């Protein structure tokens, strides 16, 4: 075995070991993205639903949808938007209750 062959084999082994470490030990860092709260998720869904309503309105005005299809899809999207807004409202009310419950009167027990 020549010196060039030994060097090439060493390089391949080093590359394989590096790849192994990257694949199996670097996976934890890939999962450390931004953690979404339920409120952020609902806000994204609300924006998406409103965008879908705008698109639906445009397609109806362009003549791509019948009156019946438009009415059915619009009702569905409006129901979805109402459910999202209701859940967002309940989250805000729950946060207000928590904030109110955390505050303690200043003249209380010592």
Secondary structure, DSSP 8 states (H G I E B T S, - for coil): --HHHHHHHHHHHHHHHHHHHHHHHSHHHHT-S----HHHHHHHHHHHHHHHHHHHHHHHHTT-S-HHHHHHHHHHHHHHHHHHHHHHHHHHHHHHHHHHHH---TTS--
